Amino acid sequence: MGVMGLIVGAATPAHADIYRCKRSDGTHHYTNIREPGRRCELVVRGSRKSKPKANSKKKGAGTKASSDSRSKDPARYNRYNGLIGEAASLYQLPESFLRAVMRVESDFNPMVVSRAGAMGLMQLMPKTARSMGVSDPFDARQNILGGARYLRILANHFKGDLVLTVAAYNAGEGAVQKYNGIPPYKETQRYVRRVLKHYYAYRSESTP
């Protein structure tokens, strides 16, 4: 996950508290900004470091598990194969590409929250999650499909340029447009290198 997270038309908040708020129609959404006049429940208290999601009534991915067992269990690297395949097929993206982004973003931990407030496997910021139709960013299927959809949008915008798509996922579409390429942010440049490294490794593993 990059230092700029997934910036979509908003500045990164000074903290990463995440609230689950109830709308007037009874539906819920996640946000890092507590909205006056709405019933909001604090589900993640921000800290300076990334941390697992706090206890919540909402389920995460699959069966419920403690944060330590999820984050260190080697089986997590294959736990979401079916969902990755579904997202890759739906949005016409290589499975190895989605897997590489997920590896760098969350290391396949569905409950992680970055210091900027990005959530889950694909590290979606609250605003990005909402715009991608994700109502529960800690649900593995929703998170993966939402992240894949956003990557597809970026890939279409940058005419299939993999490098620019990865850079925009990290630093934001506007930053890539501004610099007409990978922004001169050390974290973004490192992020792009890491994603591509994993992408080529996963791709070679899947090649007969």
ABEGO torsion letter per residue (X at the ends): XBAAEBBBGBBBBABABBBBBBBAAGBBBBBABBBBGBBBBBABBBBABBBBBBBBABBBBEBBBBAAAAAABAAAAAAAAAAAAAAAAAAGBBAAAAAAAAAAAAGGBAABBBAAGBBEAAGBBAAAAAAAGBABAABAAAAAAAAAAAAAAAAAAAGGBAAAAAAAAAAEAAAAAAAGEBBABAAAAAAAAAAAAAAAAAAAAABX
